[in-house]
Amino acid sequence: MTDIILPNGEVVDNYSSNYRLYCEAKWLLTKDINFRREWLNKITEKRKNELEPLKTYLKMLFDLK
């Protein structure tokens, strides 16, 4: 396991759920806006507890551009 420092200064393990959400946010930002909206709507039903952290990472990464 390796520690990763996210752009917000948070130190996470590369197997942590926060790192997985961060990577998912990076991946989503490579897709067009319609795909992102559809993706977020799909996970709203199945992963409600992960939606807000994912949106936070999306916003953080988008603001870094």
PEDA-V863013 format. One record per residue. RES is the residue in three letters. OMEGA is omega in degrees with one decimal (999 if undefined). Layout:
RES:OMEGA  RES:OMEGA
This chain:
MET:-176.1  THR:175.8  ASP:179.6  ILE:175.6  ILE:179.3  LEU:-178.5  PRO:178.3  ASN:178.3  GLY:-179.6  GLU:177.0  VAL:-178.8  VAL:175.1  ASP:-177.9  ASN:174.9  TYR:-175.3  SER:178.2  SER:178.0  ASN:178.7  TYR:177.3  ARG:178.3  LEU:176.7  TYR:179.2  CYS:177.5  GLU:178.0  ALA:177.4  LYS:179.4  TRP:-179.0  LEU:-179.4  LEU:175.5  THR:-177.8  LYS:179.1  ASP:-173.0  ILE:179.9  ASN:176.9  PHE:179.6  ARG:179.5  ARG:179.3  GLU:-179.9  TRP:-179.4  LEU:176.6  ASN:179.6  LYS:-176.3  ILE:177.7  THR:-177.9  GLU:-171.6  LYS:-172.6  ARG:-175.5  LYS:-177.0  ASN:-179.9  GLU:-174.4  LEU:-177.9  GLU:175.7  PRO:178.4  LEU:177.9  LYS:178.2  THR:178.0  TYR:177.5  LEU:-179.2  LYS:-179.9  MET:-178.7  LEU:179.1  PHE:179.9  ASP:178.7  LEU:-178.6  LYS:999
